[in-house]
Amino acid sequence: MRRAVAPLLAVTVAMVLADSAVVTLALPDILRSLDASVGQVAWVLIAYNLVLGLAAVPAATTLSRVQPRMFSAVGIAVFAGSSVWCATADSIEVLIAARCLQAVGGALSLVACLEQLVEEQGERRGLATWVTAGVIGTAAGPVVGGLLTQAISWQAIFVVQVPLAVLAVPAALSVASVPPADWERHRPAVRANVTLALMSAALTAALFLLVLLLVEGWGRSPAAAAVTVSVVPVAALAARPLAHLLRPPPEVEVAVGCFLVAGGLLGLAIPPSANLAWTVAPQALVGLGLGLTVDRLTSHAIGMRLPRARHAGWTIGARHLGVVLGLAVLTPVFTADLRDAQVPAQEAITALVLDAPLPPQDKIAVAQALGRELATQQGQVPDLHRAFSTLDLDPEDRPAAARLQSDLDEQLKRAATWAFRDSFIIGAGIALLAMLTLVRPPRRTS
């Protein structure tokens, strides 16, 4: 059991932080399953990050007066119980409430697991394990969520967390430790936390908007999107060995990471087509940037600062409130752009139908079917396959109809790509703004 303690605590950390984005690819299924609006479904994501960000510092403050093992066990148990509640939710309101409670359990778990990992592995190694688990969880969340949604259902995202959490509770209880010392205090690393918050906001574009573009805009399955965005966690894991090999100064490493994220987001803003291959290189840049920045900034904000849990609370709060900031800034932009793109897209669809080599009566039937689908799918990238599946065409006209359907799909994908462009560009700007926070003002000389 002793050998499994640290890995189970690390898995808990990764699981809690993965939940900040794990439902991204499941949102369309949740919307349909619970008969919710787009705004309500967005709160499944926002509520978790908001509560986790707000609860982290109070949780860390309370930890100084409680046995860490009890604190950790209670937090993990609350997280597991609320995961069951999420999986069994029969309405969007219940799911959002369960996500809020899940975030409270996650906040308790994160700050306590840090103290326990340090107790188990020592200061440097314990902090490194905690930070690395968080980076992996953050980057891998959408991948895991997409695969589980495609293979089973969106409820499976929460169900699989329960046995892992159940195993982690006795592991947490087995770590004999005393409440962390609270008498020696260091100032919060304000600059590092501000940079971390801005980077989290920028990374929202890659971890949230990209998967929406792939599924909703380009019509890819959750599994295909999950495999595609796996480039980000793989690149994030490669960042640490690369940094150890080159050994740049810490601020240079973070600045390069910010620049890579900005470059990757700009690459996602201007793909030549909806081919998934065009997203690989930009995602690799984002993943490398994530691995260079989040790891280094978190270590700087917590390492050798006491009380350790308090500084971890500030860092967790900065990261997740940064995610909420990113969602608050970027979501209205891409929804407005998506709405603005509808009229030009409909005009292009009309032109394609008129130019199609089909008999006039078939063109009228196609136009009517498309009109019904466009009317019922307002506010989203429409799926026009149902319009063509209902048509009764002569066999000799079906190849032309198939070509028309393909041309319409390509037109919609171009419109969706254009609608997401501004959000990716803004995300890149936020990453560059994060880089500017690293510039130290010149010291005054008397």
C-alpha positions as CSV (number, residue, x, y, z in Angstrom):
1,M,0.0,0.0,0.0
2,R,2.8,2.4,0.9
3,R,4.2,2.3,-2.7
4,A,0.8,3.2,-4.1
5,V,0.2,6.2,-1.9
6,A,2.1,8.8,-3.9
7,P,0.8,7.6,-7.3
8,L,-2.8,7.6,-6.0
9,L,-2.5,11.1,-4.6
10,A,-1.0,12.2,-7.9
11,V,-3.8,10.6,-9.8
12,T,-6.3,12.5,-7.6
13,V,-4.6,15.8,-8.4
14,A,-4.6,15.0,-12.1
15,M,-8.3,14.0,-11.9
16,V,-9.4,17.1,-10.1
17,L,-7.6,19.4,-12.6
18,A,-8.7,17.4,-15.6
19,D,-12.3,18.1,-14.6
20,S,-11.8,21.7,-15.4
21,A,-12.1,20.8,-19.1
22,V,-13.1,17.1,-19.1
23,V,-16.7,17.8,-20.1
24,T,-15.8,20.0,-23.1
25,L,-16.4,17.3,-25.8
26,A,-19.4,16.0,-23.9
27,L,-21.3,19.3,-23.9
28,P,-23.3,18.7,-27.1
29,D,-24.4,15.3,-25.7
30,I,-25.3,16.9,-22.4
31,L,-27.3,19.6,-24.2
32,R,-29.4,17.0,-26.0
33,S,-29.7,14.5,-23.1
34,L,-30.8,17.1,-20.5
35,D,-32.8,19.3,-23.0
36,A,-30.8,22.3,-21.9
37,S,-29.9,25.6,-23.6
38,V,-26.4,26.4,-24.8
39,G,-26.0,29.0,-22.0
40,Q,-27.0,26.4,-19.4
41,V,-24.6,23.8,-20.7
42,A,-21.7,26.4,-20.7
43,W,-22.3,26.7,-16.9
44,V,-21.4,23.0,-16.5
45,L,-17.9,24.1,-17.4
46,I,-17.9,27.6,-15.8
47,A,-19.4,26.6,-12.5
48,Y,-16.6,24.0,-11.7
49,N,-13.8,26.4,-12.5
50,L,-15.4,29.3,-10.7
51,V,-16.1,27.4,-7.5
52,L,-12.7,25.7,-7.5
53,G,-11.0,29.1,-8.0
54,L,-12.9,30.7,-5.2
55,A,-12.7,27.8,-2.8
56,A,-9.0,27.1,-3.0
57,V,-7.7,29.9,-0.7
58,P,-10.3,29.3,2.1
59,A,-9.6,25.6,1.8
60,A,-5.8,26.2,2.2
61,T,-6.4,28.5,5.2
62,T,-8.5,25.9,6.9
63,L,-5.9,23.2,6.3
64,S,-3.5,24.9,8.8
65,R,-5.8,23.9,11.6
66,V,-6.7,20.4,10.5
67,Q,-4.9,17.1,10.0
68,P,-4.0,16.9,6.3
69,R,-4.9,13.3,6.0
70,M,-8.5,13.9,7.3
71,F,-8.7,17.0,5.1
72,S,-7.6,15.1,2.1
73,A,-9.8,12.1,2.7
74,V,-12.9,14.3,3.2
75,G,-12.2,16.2,0.1
76,I,-11.7,13.1,-2.0
77,A,-14.8,11.6,-0.6
78,V,-16.8,14.7,-1.4
79,F,-15.4,14.7,-4.9
80,A,-16.3,11.0,-5.4
81,G,-19.8,11.5,-4.1
82,S,-20.5,14.5,-6.2
83,S,-19.1,12.6,-9.2
84,V,-21.9,10.0,-8.7
85,W,-24.4,12.9,-8.4
86,C,-23.1,14.3,-11.7
87,A,-23.5,10.9,-13.4
88,T,-27.1,10.5,-12.2
89,A,-28.2,14.1,-12.7
90,D,-31.6,14.2,-14.5
91,S,-31.6,18.0,-15.2
92,I,-29.1,20.6,-16.1
93,E,-29.7,22.5,-12.8
94,V,-28.9,19.3,-10.8
95,L,-25.7,18.7,-12.9
96,I,-24.5,22.3,-12.3
97,A,-25.2,22.0,-8.5
98,A,-23.3,18.7,-8.5
99,R,-20.4,20.3,-10.3
100,C,-20.2,23.1,-7.7
101,L,-20.0,20.5,-4.9
102,Q,-17.4,18.5,-6.9
103,A,-15.3,21.6,-7.1
104,V,-15.4,22.1,-3.4
105,G,-14.2,18.6,-2.8
106,G,-11.5,19.2,-5.5
107,A,-10.3,22.3,-3.7
108,L,-9.9,20.4,-0.4
109,S,-8.2,17.6,-2.2
110,L,-5.7,19.7,-4.1
111,V,-4.3,21.7,-1.2
112,A,-4.1,18.6,1.1
113,C,-2.6,16.3,-1.5
114,L,0.3,18.8,-1.9
115,E,1.1,18.6,1.8
116,Q,0.9,14.8,1.7
117,L,3.0,14.4,-1.3
118,V,5.7,16.6,0.3
119,E,5.4,14.5,3.4
120,E,5.8,11.3,1.4
121,Q,8.5,12.4,-1.1
122,G,10.2,15.5,0.3
123,E,9.9,19.2,-0.6
124,R,11.3,19.2,-4.2
125,R,10.1,15.8,-5.4
126,G,6.6,16.2,-3.8
127,L,6.0,19.6,-5.3
128,A,7.3,18.4,-8.7
129,T,4.9,15.4,-8.6
130,W,2.0,17.7,-7.7
131,V,2.8,20.2,-10.4
132,T,3.4,17.5,-13.1
133,A,0.2,15.7,-12.2
134,G,-1.7,19.0,-12.6
135,V,-0.2,19.8,-16.0
136,I,-1.0,16.3,-17.3
137,G,-4.6,16.5,-16.0
138,T,-5.2,19.9,-17.4
139,A,-3.9,18.9,-20.9
140,A,-5.4,15.5,-21.0
141,G,-8.9,16.3,-19.7
142,P,-10.6,17.0,-23.1
143,V,-9.0,13.8,-24.6
144,V,-10.2,11.5,-21.8
145,G,-13.7,13.1,-21.8
146,G,-14.0,12.8,-25.6
147,L,-13.0,9.2,-25.7
148,L,-15.4,8.2,-22.9
149,T,-18.3,10.1,-24.4
150,Q,-17.8,8.5,-27.7
151,A,-17.2,5.0,-26.4
152,I,-19.9,5.0,-23.6
153,S,-21.7,8.2,-22.7
154,W,-21.1,11.5,-21.0
155,Q,-22.1,10.0,-17.7
156,A,-19.1,7.7,-18.0
157,I,-16.8,10.7,-17.5
158,F,-17.9,11.0,-13.9
159,V,-18.4,7.2,-13.2
160,V,-14.8,6.3,-13.9
161,Q,-13.6,8.8,-11.4
162,V,-15.4,7.1,-8.5
163,P,-13.3,3.9,-8.1
164,L,-10.1,5.9,-8.4
165,A,-11.2,8.3,-5.7
166,V,-12.4,5.4,-3.5
167,L,-8.9,3.9,-3.7
168,A,-7.3,7.3,-2.9
169,V,-9.2,7.8,0.3
170,P,-7.4,5.0,2.3
171,A,-4.1,6.2,0.7
172,A,-4.7,9.7,2.0
173,L,-5.6,8.4,5.5
174,S,-2.4,6.3,5.6
175,V,-0.1,9.4,5.5
176,A,0.7,10.3,9.0
177,S,1.3,14.1,9.2
178,V,0.6,17.1,11.3
179,P,-1.1,20.3,10.2
180,P,1.4,22.4,8.1
181,A,3.3,25.1,10.0
182,D,1.6,28.5,9.7
183,W,4.0,30.7,11.6
184,E,6.5,31.5,8.8
185,R,5.0,33.5,6.1
186,H,6.2,34.6,2.7
187,R,4.6,37.1,0.4
188,P,2.4,35.6,-2.4
189,A,4.2,35.4,-5.8
190,V,1.9,38.0,-7.4
191,R,3.7,38.3,-10.7
192,A,3.8,34.5,-11.2
193,N,0.1,34.1,-10.3
194,V,-1.0,36.9,-12.6
195,T,1.0,35.4,-15.5
196,L,-0.5,32.0,-14.7
197,A,-4.0,33.4,-14.7
198,L,-3.5,35.0,-18.1
199,M,-1.9,31.9,-19.5
200,S,-4.9,29.8,-18.2
201,A,-7.2,32.3,-20.0
202,A,-5.3,32.0,-23.2
203,L,-5.1,28.2,-23.0
204,T,-8.9,28.1,-22.8
205,A,-8.9,28.9,-26.5
206,A,-7.0,25.6,-27.2
207,L,-8.5,23.4,-24.6
208,F,-12.1,24.6,-25.0
209,L,-12.7,26.4,-28.3
210,L,-10.6,24.1,-30.5
211,V,-12.6,21.0,-29.5
212,L,-15.8,22.9,-30.1
213,L,-14.5,23.8,-33.6
214,L,-13.6,20.2,-34.3
215,V,-16.9,18.8,-33.2
216,E,-19.5,21.5,-33.8
217,G,-17.8,23.3,-36.7
218,W,-16.0,20.6,-38.6
219,G,-18.5,17.8,-37.7
220,R,-15.9,15.4,-36.2
221,S,-16.9,12.8,-33.7
222,P,-15.9,13.2,-30.1
223,A,-13.4,10.3,-30.4
224,A,-11.8,11.8,-33.5
225,A,-11.5,15.2,-31.8
226,A,-10.1,13.6,-28.7
227,V,-7.4,11.8,-30.6
228,T,-6.6,15.1,-32.5
229,V,-6.2,17.2,-29.3
230,S,-4.0,14.5,-27.7
231,V,-1.2,16.4,-29.4
232,V,-1.4,19.0,-26.6
233,P,-0.7,16.7,-23.6
234,V,2.0,14.8,-25.6
235,A,3.8,18.0,-26.4
236,A,3.4,19.3,-22.8
237,L,5.1,16.1,-21.5
238,A,7.9,16.7,-24.0
239,A,8.5,20.3,-22.8
240,R,10.1,19.3,-19.4
241,P,12.9,17.1,-20.9
242,L,13.5,19.8,-23.5
243,A,13.8,22.5,-20.8
244,H,16.2,20.3,-18.8
245,L,18.3,19.8,-21.9
246,L,18.6,23.5,-22.8
247,R,18.5,24.9,-19.3
248,P,17.3,28.4,-20.1
249,P,16.8,31.0,-17.3
250,P,13.4,30.6,-15.7
251,E,11.9,33.8,-17.0
252,V,13.3,33.1,-20.5
253,E,11.6,29.7,-20.3
254,V,8.3,31.1,-19.4
255,A,8.5,33.9,-22.0
256,V,9.3,31.3,-24.7
257,G,6.3,29.3,-23.5
258,C,4.0,32.3,-23.7
259,F,5.3,33.0,-27.2
260,L,4.8,29.4,-28.3
261,V,1.2,29.4,-27.1
262,A,0.5,32.7,-28.9
263,G,2.0,31.3,-32.1
264,G,0.0,28.1,-31.8
265,L,-3.3,29.9,-31.3
266,L,-2.5,32.1,-34.3
267,G,-1.9,28.9,-36.3
268,L,-5.3,27.6,-35.2
269,A,-6.9,30.9,-36.4
270,I,-5.8,30.5,-40.0
271,P,-6.0,26.9,-41.1
272,P,-6.1,26.6,-44.9
273,S,-8.9,24.0,-44.7
274,A,-10.8,21.8,-42.2
275,N,-8.3,19.0,-42.5
276,L,-7.3,17.8,-39.0
277,A,-3.6,17.7,-40.1
278,W,-3.5,21.6,-40.1
279,T,-4.1,21.6,-36.4
280,V,-1.2,19.3,-35.4
281,A,1.7,21.8,-35.6
282,P,-0.2,24.6,-33.8
283,Q,-1.3,22.2,-31.1
284,A,2.3,21.1,-30.6
285,L,3.3,24.7,-30.1
286,V,0.5,25.2,-27.5
287,G,1.4,22.0,-25.7
288,L,5.1,22.9,-25.5
289,G,4.1,26.3,-24.3
290,L,1.8,24.8,-21.7
291,G,4.5,22.5,-20.4
292,L,7.1,25.4,-20.2
293,T,4.8,27.9,-18.5
294,V,2.3,26.2,-16.1
295,D,5.0,23.9,-14.6
296,R,7.6,26.7,-14.1
297,L,5.1,29.3,-12.9
298,T,3.4,26.9,-10.4
299,S,6.7,25.8,-9.0
300,H,7.9,29.4,-8.6
301,A,4.7,30.5,-6.9
302,I,4.7,27.6,-4.4
303,G,8.3,26.4,-4.0
304,M,10.1,27.4,-0.7
305,R,7.1,29.6,0.3
306,L,5.4,29.0,3.6
307,P,2.7,28.3,4.5
308,R,2.9,26.1,1.4
309,A,-0.8,25.2,1.2
310,R,-1.8,28.9,1.3
311,H,0.4,29.7,-1.7
312,A,-1.0,26.6,-3.4
313,G,-4.4,28.0,-2.8
314,W,-3.5,31.3,-4.5
315,T,-2.0,29.4,-7.4
316,I,-5.1,27.2,-7.9
317,G,-7.3,30.2,-7.6
318,A,-5.3,32.1,-10.2
319,R,-5.4,29.2,-12.7
320,H,-9.1,28.5,-12.5
321,L,-10.3,32.1,-12.3
322,G,-8.1,32.6,-15.3
323,V,-10.1,29.8,-17.1
324,V,-13.3,31.6,-16.1
325,L,-11.9,34.9,-17.5
326,G,-11.0,33.1,-20.7
327,L,-14.5,31.7,-21.1
328,A,-16.1,35.0,-20.2
329,V,-14.0,36.9,-22.8
330,L,-13.9,34.3,-25.7
331,T,-17.3,32.7,-25.5
332,P,-19.3,35.9,-26.4
333,V,-16.9,36.6,-29.2
334,F,-17.2,33.3,-31.0
335,T,-20.9,33.0,-30.5
336,A,-21.4,36.5,-32.0
337,D,-19.1,35.7,-34.9
338,L,-20.9,32.4,-35.4
339,R,-24.2,34.3,-35.5
340,D,-22.8,36.9,-37.9
341,A,-21.5,34.2,-40.2
342,Q,-25.0,32.7,-40.7
343,V,-26.2,35.1,-43.3
344,P,-23.2,34.9,-45.6
345,A,-23.2,31.1,-45.2
346,Q,-26.9,30.9,-46.1
347,E,-26.2,33.1,-49.2
348,A,-23.4,30.8,-50.3
349,I,-25.6,27.8,-49.7
350,T,-28.3,29.4,-51.9
351,A,-25.8,30.0,-54.7
352,L,-24.5,26.4,-54.5
353,V,-28.0,25.0,-54.8
354,L,-28.9,27.3,-57.7
355,D,-25.7,26.2,-59.6
356,A,-26.1,22.5,-58.9
357,P,-26.7,20.3,-62.0
358,L,-30.1,19.2,-60.7
359,P,-33.6,19.5,-62.3
360,P,-35.6,22.5,-61.1
361,Q,-38.1,20.4,-59.0
362,D,-35.1,18.8,-57.2
363,K,-33.6,22.1,-56.5
364,I,-36.8,23.3,-55.0
365,A,-37.0,20.2,-52.8
366,V,-33.4,20.6,-51.7
367,A,-34.0,24.3,-50.9
368,Q,-37.1,23.5,-48.8
369,A,-35.4,20.7,-46.9
370,L,-32.3,22.9,-46.2
371,G,-34.6,25.8,-45.1
372,R,-36.2,23.5,-42.5
373,E,-32.9,22.4,-41.1
374,L,-31.5,25.9,-41.0
375,A,-34.5,27.2,-39.2
376,T,-34.4,24.4,-36.5
377,Q,-30.7,24.8,-35.9
378,Q,-30.4,28.5,-35.3
379,G,-27.3,29.6,-33.3
380,Q,-25.2,26.6,-34.2
381,V,-23.3,25.2,-37.2
382,P,-26.2,23.2,-38.9
383,D,-26.0,19.5,-39.8
384,L,-27.5,19.3,-43.3
385,H,-27.2,15.5,-43.7
386,R,-30.8,15.1,-42.5
387,A,-32.0,17.4,-45.3
388,F,-30.5,15.2,-48.0
389,S,-31.6,11.9,-46.3
390,T,-35.3,12.9,-46.7
391,L,-35.1,13.6,-50.4
392,D,-36.6,11.3,-53.0
393,L,-34.4,11.7,-56.0
394,D,-34.1,9.8,-59.2
395,P,-31.0,7.5,-59.3
396,E,-29.3,9.6,-62.1
397,D,-29.6,12.7,-59.9
398,R,-28.1,11.3,-56.7
399,P,-24.4,11.8,-57.7
400,A,-25.1,15.5,-58.3
401,A,-26.9,15.7,-55.0
402,A,-24.0,14.0,-53.2
403,R,-21.6,16.5,-54.7
404,L,-23.9,19.4,-53.6
405,Q,-24.0,18.0,-50.1
406,S,-20.2,17.8,-50.0
407,D,-19.8,21.3,-51.3
408,L,-22.3,22.6,-48.7
409,D,-20.4,20.8,-45.9
410,E,-17.2,22.4,-47.0
411,Q,-18.9,25.8,-47.1
412,L,-20.2,25.4,-43.6
413,K,-16.7,24.3,-42.3
414,R,-15.2,27.4,-43.9
415,A,-17.8,29.5,-42.2
416,A,-17.2,27.8,-38.8
417,T,-13.4,28.3,-39.1
418,W,-13.9,31.9,-39.9
419,A,-16.3,32.3,-36.9
420,F,-13.7,30.9,-34.5
421,R,-10.8,33.0,-35.9
422,D,-11.2,36.1,-33.8
423,S,-11.4,34.1,-30.6
424,F,-8.1,32.3,-31.3
425,I,-6.5,35.6,-32.2
426,I,-7.7,37.2,-28.9
427,G,-6.4,34.1,-27.1
428,A,-3.0,34.7,-28.7
429,G,-3.1,38.3,-27.6
430,I,-3.8,37.2,-24.0
431,A,-0.8,34.9,-24.2
432,L,1.4,37.8,-25.3
433,L,0.0,39.9,-22.5
434,A,1.1,37.2,-20.1
435,M,4.6,37.5,-21.6
436,L,4.6,41.2,-20.9
437,T,4.0,40.6,-17.2
438,L,7.5,39.1,-17.1
439,V,9.1,42.4,-17.9
440,R,10.5,43.9,-14.7
441,P,10.3,47.7,-14.4
442,P,13.8,49.3,-14.2
443,R,15.0,49.9,-10.6
444,R,15.2,53.5,-9.5
445,T,18.7,54.7,-8.7
446,S,19.3,57.5,-6.3
